[in-house]
Amino acid sequence: MVAGYEGGKALAVIKYSEKVLEHFRNPKNIGMIEDADGQSTVGSPACGDQVSMFLKIREDRITDIKFLSYGCASNIATGSIITEMAKGKTLTEAKAITWKNAVDELGGLPPVKIHCSVLAIDGLSRNPGL
Amino acid sequence: LEAVVKKMTPFLREAYFLPESFTKRGTEAAEVIDQSNRVLLDAFNIEDGEVVYTSGGTASNNIVISGVLRDVDLREAHIVCTVIDHPSIVNTYEYYRKKGASVTFLKVDGNGLIDPEELRKHIQTKTVLISLTHTNHTIGAIQPLEQLLPIIKEQNPKTRIHIDATMSLNAMALDLSQLPIDFLTFSGHKIYGPKGVGAIVFRKNGPLKPILFGTVTTSPFSPGAENIPGIVGLSEALRIATAQREAYLHKMRPLQERTIKRIESEIPDVVLNGPRPHPEGNLYTFSVKRAIDNINFSFRYVEGESIMMFLDFEDIIVATGSACASSDLKVNYVLSAIGRDHEMAHGSLRITPGWGNDEEQIDQMIDRLKPIVSRLRAQAPCDRYF
């Protein structure tokens, strides 16, 4: 599935899927982990959104993951879905999660909102714990 | 506005004929347009003027700018607008800059206002056109035309003056018998009229050249079949707006005051964008610097689209200048021009009350806004690291 498309039909370019809206309204895993094994901050308010991600790792497996977001609905929803996808995974499995996996899981994103979602994935892929 | 829809609706069927023949039906359509013209000319107090109907403010601005410049040698021409004018002006000026015209994009101060002396410096002997947005669409800054226009005329009486009054007309009268405006443009949907219709009002024999070509019936500047229901709706909306200005002012002032007061006193780390409203501003004088129906705040540590979306869940519609809400990932150019850094523009919200709102709704909006801002701030990493 391509971002911005659902069931082969083009969504209006400015429409968020129900799943994006749900993850934006009630994001999973929002917050911080004080004694994180890996912590990353990507982006900066000076130029746009910012995401921080915290990992707790036991025996090569992500036992807990949390994130904070200074960003829009697309950014928050992607942070929420990616933390859900990574939780309980081995480090190798988590590393293999791509931006496309996350967007597919969200039911697509409007093309103009792709930039904002990539940052959330960077928060995971650039995490030193990974 | 219901009254406008009611007035327009019969004209989806009536006066359907082209107003060019001397038949009963053709004459009927011509009379409808004539009556609308009269309403527009009266509203701007111009005896001997022309009216061109367009598809909106954007088309009006394009037709004026390109129409004035059509037969001008661009290499010899100088044109002036401001950095915060509406995109239908700024982007058109940028096009002519690329085509070889010399263009000045006047800077504005921290409130979005032009410095009169700066303006004086930039009106040259070869300045053929200046376009100014009277009321800014983002921050509600009102340019003091009564002060600025004489300066332009003093510097170069031949410079044509184009004023975009789209955001002004609910609250303010523009008297063309007093102000040396050559072209005035506006649109229907900002005065509770129909969308997709606007107009240009100008003095007879103004130096405008057609840029659209086709069958000319009523105006050489807008050939083709007239949008009769739109024209009727536009003139009715302007007639009502003119008649109800006092009432609009009385209705909007407490809403604006309350919104600004409550946000500033109840939400920390906020900045008002644009001029502070005059405490007792009389909109019939030009001492007022801010539109009565515009409120624009920046909320530090929060991204604007997120606030906008949460308010939307509550059926409260606002706008944001956040980069996340634009297709080119740039923050709002007006907020940048008044010196807001990326972060402050990113967290901006434009709130524009109207006839349909009351004090209770303003209170509801702010009561909902407060937890939204707190929650998003708690979710953000910013205050922890900056």
Interface residues (C-beta under 8 A of the other chain):
Chain A: L21 F24 R25 P27 I30 M32 T41 P45 A46 C47 G48 D49 Q50 V51 S52 L68 S69 Y70 G71 C72 A73 S74 N75 I76 V112 K113 H115 C116
Chain B: Y301 V302 E303 E305 S306 M309 F310 F313 S322 A323 C324 A325 S326 S327 L329 D341 H342 E343 H346 Q379 A380 P381 C382 R384 Y385 F386
